[in-house]
Amino acid sequence: MHQRGGKASQSYSRKRRNDDQHTDQFSDNPLLLENPVIPDTVRSVVEPDKVKTYLQKLIPEKKSEEKSTHVKILLGNSESQIFTAEFKSELIENFHLDSITLSESSPFSIDRIVTLYGQQINLLAATAFIGFIISAVSNNLLKHESFTLRSQNYKIDILLEAREFELVLFSEGKALVDFAPYDFNRNLNVVNIKGDLQYLMNTVSEYSRRFQFKVYKQDTDIKILSTIRLHDYDHLFESSETEDQLRVSKEELLKFIYLKNVLNDLSCK
């Protein structure tokens, strides 16, 4: 009986040593899901006044029969800080908008909704300009990207009221558009659009003309859950790893977590 107990103890200690060897192997090779090298600073950002002039030239001639409508833009709380009284007045004056509203902040969510009111042709240019400010100024913290009049790295998130299958069909062939249901609001979706400034204008025009608000005209009709949402993570950090490298890193991470759990279980026995 005593000898069997000793063998069991030896077997247990050998198993612990083998597991320790595995953990040493992983500790020598750090697990990284992103490239830790910070990109060089890039200072090529076009002046806001030039963007305003460029977008104003893209506005087609007004049609007298065009009615006033609105566009809802989804921002993070920090992004919404640009909407000072002065900034809103400049937007209204430069793009001939009727008004601008900003939803109330919540201690449980970072989401804010900016609603632009006016004729649609003016709303499109103003929306593209907001996309420029958010991408090139608010979220360009590391200043590692260039933002010119022709750059294709501008982004904007808009809210659309549409049934999922209709939105899927309408979005076929639009590689630079992504969308998802917005919290638990039935038929309300957040649509992410990425491209150059003119693409932002044209795409917002297509979607807003096709899908108009019926239930969610007022911000108070939209339920914002107490969740944290990342709006522009890839603007904060740009990875140079390939899909295969990321897959290998994730597999190594899962192995590391599994071995840690095994060791914890054994140490508790």
Sequence and secondary structure as in RCSB ss.txt:
>XXXX:A:sequence
MHQRGGKASQSYSRKRRNDDQHTDQFSDNPLLLENPVIPDTVRSVVEPDKVKTYLQKLIPEKKSEEKSTHVKILL
GNSESQIFTAEFKSELIENFHLDSITLSESSPFSIDRIVTLYGQQINLLAATAFIGFIISAVSNNLLKHESFTLR
SQNYKIDILLEAREFELVLFSEGKALVDFAPYDFNRNLNVVNIKGDLQYLMNTVSEYSRRFQFKVYKQDTDIKIL
STIRLHDYDHLFESSETEDQLRVSKEELLKFIYLKNVLNDLSCK
>XXXX:A:secstr
 HHHHHHHHHHHHHHHHHHHHHHHHHHTS   SS          B  HHHHHHHHHHHS    TT  EEEEEEEE
ETTGGGG  HHHHHHHHHHHT SEEEE   BTTB EEEEEEEEEHHHHHHHHHHHHHHIIIIIS SS  S B TT
 S EEEEEEEE  HHHHHHHTTT TTEEEEE TT TTEEEEEEEE HHHHHHHHHHHHHHS  SS SSGGGS   
S    SSHHHH      HHHHHHHHHHHHHHHHHHHHHHHHHH 
